Amino acid sequence: MNARVNVGGQRGGAHIALLWFLTWCLSTAPCWGQDVARKPFSQDEKARLTAGKLVVRPTKELRSGLRLIGGASWQIIKAPPDAVFRALLDTKYYNRSLPTVSAATLVSEQPTLRRVKLEHKKGPVGIAYRLALSIDSQRRDITFKLNDRLDSGLRAAWGFMSAHPYGQNQTLLSYGVMADPGDGLLVGLVRGVIHDWILRVPAHVKRHVESTLGRRLYPKPAADAGVAVDAGAAADAGVAVDAGVAARR
């Protein structure tokens, strides 16, 4: 599965634990609503991006018995794409770069495929699950799919992250997700809250990468002058997404 996103043509207790779990399960999952990610950025979205704010486009969908929620979101990060991509693969610091994750373990690793176990724990209550990550280092793309739900109750989850040049030494982090958190009573009560949180992943990555620790962990190459791209022109061109991939789950 390969999701392509290009801009400018260039480039208490148990309840809390369950909410934490669902937040990341839904935020790491590859496909999203086709129309949500395909249309060009609006003037308001362009202004938000260039101001360093998160742009989100939520969506809902019924498909093959699944009650899917998700959408797409974008964030400009003040670091080159290679640095952001290294952060996306840095399992050790997922507890800092991904919402509500308390621990992450690399279960297996191949050049283009990883399996990662993520945990959400508060006090004695915890939930865990495994994700499969497909990695395209050349294009700086990562796609996610639920590999083993363990004790989560999650019915489906898939998505992607993609890091592309945006301005000089900056990155546009593009993110898409669709997921069904299940049918439990608690899930039904907090589904709207979950839908809001699952699209905030790029903002958490930005906070981690731009922090003092992030700048030390992912320094830009000394010779990297960045790729100069006019942000307004790039946003005017909109976001091109492979609709065939977007239709898959």
DRENPAPA-140256 format. One record per residue (C-alpha): y, z, x; residue number from 1; residue in one letter. Coordinates in nm, 2 decimals, always signed. Layout:
PT     yy     zz     xx seq type
PT      Y      Z      X NUM    A
...
end
This chain:
PT     yy     zz     xx seq type
PT  +0.00  +0.00  +0.00   1    M
PT  +0.33  -0.10  +0.14   2    N
PT  +0.66  -0.03  -0.02   3    A
PT  +0.96  -0.22  +0.12   4    R
PT  +1.31  -0.10  +0.06   5    V
PT  +1.60  -0.29  +0.22   6    N
PT  +1.97  -0.24  +0.19   7    V
PT  +2.21  -0.51  +0.26   8    G
PT  +1.93  -0.74  +0.35   9    G
PT  +1.92  -0.58  +0.70  10    Q
PT  +1.77  -0.33  +0.70  11    R
PT  +0.72  +3.54  -1.17  12    G
PT  +0.44  +3.53  -0.90  13    G
PT  +0.19  +3.27  -1.02  14    A
PT  +0.46  +3.09  -1.21  15    H
PT  +0.68  +3.06  -0.91  16    I
PT  +0.39  +2.95  -0.69  17    A
PT  +0.29  +2.68  -0.94  18    L
PT  +0.64  +2.55  -0.96  19    L
PT  +0.66  +2.54  -0.58  20    W
PT  +0.33  +2.35  -0.57  21    F
PT  +0.43  +2.10  -0.83  22    L
PT  +0.76  +2.03  -0.66  23    T
PT  +0.60  +1.91  -0.35  24    W
PT  +0.29  +1.75  -0.51  25    C
PT  +0.52  +1.53  -0.71  26    L
PT  +0.76  +1.47  -0.42  27    S
PT  +0.49  +1.34  -0.19  28    T
PT  +0.32  +1.10  -0.36  29    A
PT  +0.30  +0.50  -0.36  30    P
PT  +0.47  +0.37  -0.67  31    C
PT  +0.76  +0.43  -0.89  32    W
PT  +0.92  +0.28  -1.20  33    G
PT  +1.00  -0.09  -1.12  34    Q
PT  +1.34  -0.12  -1.27  35    D
PT  +1.46  +0.22  -1.13  36    V
PT  +1.45  +0.11  -0.77  37    A
PT  +1.53  -0.26  -0.81  38    R
PT  +1.88  -0.27  -0.96  39    K
PT  +2.19  -0.28  -0.72  40    P
PT  +2.38  +0.04  -0.65  41    F
PT  +2.66  +0.11  -0.89  42    S
PT  +3.01  +0.19  -0.76  43    Q
PT  +2.95  +0.56  -0.82  44    D
PT  +2.62  +0.55  -0.63  45    E
PT  +2.79  +0.37  -0.34  46    K
PT  +3.06  +0.63  -0.33  47    A
PT  +2.80  +0.91  -0.34  48    R
PT  +2.60  +0.76  -0.06  49    L
PT  +2.89  +0.70  +0.18  50    T
PT  +3.01  +1.06  +0.10  51    A
PT  +2.67  +1.19  +0.23  52    G
PT  +2.54  +1.29  -0.12  53    K
PT  +2.20  +1.23  -0.27  54    L
PT  +2.16  +0.94  -0.52  55    V
PT  +1.88  +0.98  -0.77  56    V
PT  +1.74  +0.76  -1.05  57    R
PT  +1.49  +0.95  -1.26  58    P
PT  +1.23  +0.78  -1.48  59    T
PT  +0.94  +0.86  -1.71  60    K
PT  +0.64  +0.65  -1.80  61    E
PT  +0.31  +0.67  -2.00  62    L
PT  +0.04  +0.48  -1.82  63    R
PT  -0.34  +0.48  -1.86  64    S
PT  -0.33  +0.83  -2.02  65    G
PT  -0.10  +0.97  -1.75  66    L
PT  +0.24  +1.13  -1.84  67    R
PT  +0.42  +1.02  -1.53  68    L
PT  +0.76  +1.15  -1.41  69    I
PT  +0.95  +1.06  -1.10  70    G
PT  +1.18  +0.78  -0.99  71    G
PT  +1.37  +0.70  -0.67  72    A
PT  +1.63  +0.86  -0.45  73    S
PT  +1.84  +0.78  -0.14  74    W
PT  +2.02  +0.97  +0.12  75    Q
PT  +2.22  +0.88  +0.43  76    I
PT  +2.13  +1.09  +0.73  77    I
PT  +2.34  +1.12  +1.04  78    K
PT  +2.07  +1.03  +1.28  79    A
PT  +1.91  +0.70  +1.39  80    P
PT  +1.60  +0.58  +1.20  81    P
PT  +1.36  +0.66  +1.48  82    D
PT  +1.47  +1.02  +1.48  83    A
PT  +1.43  +1.05  +1.10  84    V
PT  +1.09  +0.88  +1.11  85    F
PT  +0.97  +1.13  +1.37  86    R
PT  +1.08  +1.41  +1.14  87    A
PT  +0.88  +1.26  +0.85  88    L
PT  +0.57  +1.27  +1.07  89    L
PT  +0.63  +1.61  +1.21  90    D
PT  +0.37  +1.81  +1.02  91    T
PT  +0.45  +2.14  +1.20  92    K
PT  +0.80  +2.15  +1.04  93    Y
PT  +0.71  +2.04  +0.69  94    Y
PT  +0.80  +2.39  +0.58  95    N
PT  +1.16  +2.31  +0.68  96    R
PT  +1.18  +1.94  +0.58  97    S
PT  +0.99  +1.94  +0.25  98    L
PT  +1.08  +2.15  -0.06  99    P
PT  +0.88  +2.47  -0.11 100    T
PT  +0.61  +2.40  +0.15 101    V
PT  +0.50  +2.73  +0.32 102    S
PT  +0.24  +2.57  +0.56 103    A
PT  +0.11  +2.23  +0.66 104    A
PT  -0.21  +2.14  +0.85 105    T
PT  -0.30  +1.80  +1.00 106    L
PT  -0.66  +1.76  +0.87 107    V
PT  -0.73  +1.42  +1.04 108    S
PT  -0.54  +1.16  +1.22 109    E
PT  -0.57  +0.79  +1.30 110    Q
PT  -0.31  +0.54  +1.42 111    P
PT  -0.21  +0.44  +1.07 112    T
PT  -0.37  +0.70  +0.85 113    L
PT  -0.34  +1.08  +0.82 114    R
PT  -0.47  +1.35  +0.59 115    R
PT  -0.25  +1.66  +0.56 116    V
PT  -0.31  +1.98  +0.38 117    K
PT  +0.00  +2.14  +0.22 118    L
PT  +0.02  +2.50  +0.10 119    E
PT  +0.27  +2.68  -0.12 120    H
PT  +0.24  +3.05  -0.11 121    K
PT  +0.44  +3.35  -0.24 122    K
PT  +0.29  +3.69  -0.18 123    G
PT  -0.08  +3.69  -0.27 124    P
PT  -0.05  +3.37  -0.48 125    V
PT  -0.09  +3.03  -0.33 126    G
PT  -0.18  +2.68  -0.41 127    I
PT  -0.30  +2.40  -0.17 128    A
PT  -0.39  +2.03  -0.19 129    Y
PT  -0.44  +1.74  +0.05 130    R
PT  -0.25  +1.41  +0.08 131    L
PT  -0.34  +1.08  +0.24 132    A
PT  -0.05  +0.93  +0.44 133    L
PT  -0.05  +0.56  +0.53 134    S
PT  +0.19  +0.49  +0.82 135    I
PT  +0.36  +0.18  +0.93 136    D
PT  +0.55  +0.28  +1.24 137    S
PT  +0.70  -0.06  +1.31 138    Q
PT  +0.87  -0.07  +0.97 139    R
PT  +0.92  +0.31  +0.96 140    R
PT  +0.74  +0.34  +0.63 141    D
PT  +0.51  +0.62  +0.50 142    I
PT  +0.32  +0.60  +0.17 143    T
PT  +0.16  +0.90  +0.01 144    F
PT  -0.13  +0.95  -0.23 145    K
PT  -0.31  +1.25  -0.36 146    L
PT  -0.63  +1.28  -0.16 147    N
PT  -0.78  +1.60  -0.29 148    D
PT  -0.61  +1.81  -0.56 149    R
PT  -0.81  +2.12  -0.47 150    L
PT  -0.69  +2.40  -0.71 151    D
PT  -0.37  +2.23  -0.81 152    S
PT  -0.45  +2.08  -1.15 153    G
PT  -0.24  +1.78  -1.05 154    L
PT  -0.36  +1.46  -1.23 155    R
PT  -0.20  +1.19  -1.02 156    A
PT  +0.07  +1.16  -0.75 157    A
PT  +0.18  +0.88  -0.52 158    W
PT  +0.50  +0.77  -0.35 159    G
PT  +0.68  +0.65  -0.03 160    F
PT  +0.95  +0.73  +0.23 161    M
PT  +1.12  +0.46  +0.43 162    S
PT  +1.39  +0.49  +0.70 163    A
PT  +1.63  +0.21  +0.76 164    H
PT  +1.94  +0.16  +0.97 165    P
PT  +2.27  +0.23  +0.78 166    Y
PT  +2.58  +0.22  +0.99 167    G
PT  +2.59  +0.32  +1.36 168    Q
PT  +2.33  +0.59  +1.44 169    N
PT  +2.27  +0.66  +1.07 170    Q
PT  +1.97  +0.62  +0.85 171    T
PT  +1.93  +0.54  +0.48 172    L
PT  +1.62  +0.73  +0.37 173    L
PT  +1.47  +0.57  +0.06 174    S
PT  +1.22  +0.76  -0.14 175    Y
PT  +1.01  +0.68  -0.45 176    G
PT  +0.76  +0.89  -0.65 177    V
PT  +0.55  +0.89  -0.97 178    M
PT  +0.32  +1.18  -1.07 179    A
PT  +0.16  +1.36  -1.36 180    D
PT  +0.16  +1.74  -1.30 181    P
PT  -0.10  +1.81  -1.57 182    G
PT  -0.11  +1.94  -1.92 183    D
PT  -0.08  +2.32  -1.88 184    G
PT  +0.15  +2.52  -2.10 185    L
PT  +0.36  +2.63  -1.80 186    L
PT  +0.39  +2.27  -1.68 187    V
PT  +0.51  +2.16  -2.02 188    G
PT  +0.78  +2.43  -2.02 189    L
PT  +0.91  +2.34  -1.67 190    V
PT  +0.85  +1.97  -1.66 191    R
PT  +1.22  +1.89  -1.68 192    G
PT  +1.30  +2.13  -1.39 193    V
PT  +1.02  +1.97  -1.19 194    I
PT  +1.15  +1.62  -1.26 195    H
PT  +1.49  +1.72  -1.11 196    D
PT  +1.34  +1.88  -0.80 197    W
PT  +1.10  +1.61  -0.71 198    I
PT  +1.37  +1.36  -0.63 199    L
PT  +1.56  +1.60  -0.39 200    R
PT  +1.32  +1.54  -0.10 201    V
PT  +1.56  +1.32  +0.10 202    P
PT  +1.83  +1.59  +0.08 203    A
PT  +1.59  +1.84  +0.24 204    H
PT  +1.50  +1.60  +0.51 205    V
PT  +1.87  +1.54  +0.58 206    K
PT  +1.93  +1.92  +0.61 207    R
PT  +1.64  +1.96  +0.85 208    H
PT  +1.72  +1.65  +1.07 209    V
PT  +2.10  +1.73  +1.09 210    E
PT  +2.04  +2.10  +1.17 211    S
PT  +2.07  +2.24  +1.52 212    T
PT  +1.69  +2.26  +1.54 213    L
PT  +1.65  +1.90  +1.41 214    G
PT  +1.90  +1.76  +1.66 215    R
PT  +1.70  +1.93  +1.94 216    R
PT  +1.36  +1.82  +1.80 217    L
PT  +1.46  +1.46  +1.73 218    Y
PT  +1.73  +1.35  +1.98 219    P
PT  +1.85  +1.00  +1.97 220    K
PT  +1.76  +0.78  +2.27 221    P
PT  +2.05  +0.78  +2.53 222    A
PT  +2.07  +0.40  +2.52 223    A
PT  +2.06  +0.38  +2.14 224    D
PT  +2.39  +0.25  +2.02 225    A
PT  +2.27  +0.22  +1.66 226    G
PT  +2.29  -0.07  +1.43 227    V
PT  +2.64  -0.14  +1.30 228    A
PT  +2.61  -0.22  +0.93 229    V
PT  +2.90  -0.21  +0.69 230    D
PT  +2.80  +0.05  +0.43 231    A
PT  +3.00  -0.10  +0.14 232    G
PT  +2.86  -0.45  +0.21 233    A
PT  +2.51  -0.31  +0.24 234    A
PT  +2.54  -0.13  -0.09 235    A
PT  +2.68  -0.43  -0.26 236    D
PT  +2.37  -0.62  -0.18 237    A
PT  +2.17  -0.36  -0.37 238    G
PT  +1.81  -0.25  -0.31 239    V
PT  +1.53  -0.50  -0.30 240    A
PT  +1.18  -0.37  -0.38 241    V
PT  +0.85  -0.55  -0.39 242    D
PT  +0.78  -0.54  -0.77 243    A
PT  +0.41  -0.60  -0.72 244    G
PT  +0.38  -0.29  -0.51 245    V
PT  +0.60  -0.10  -0.75 246    A
PT  +0.36  -0.18  -1.03 247    A
PT  +0.06  -0.03  -0.85 248    R
PT  -0.06  +0.32  -0.85 249    R
end
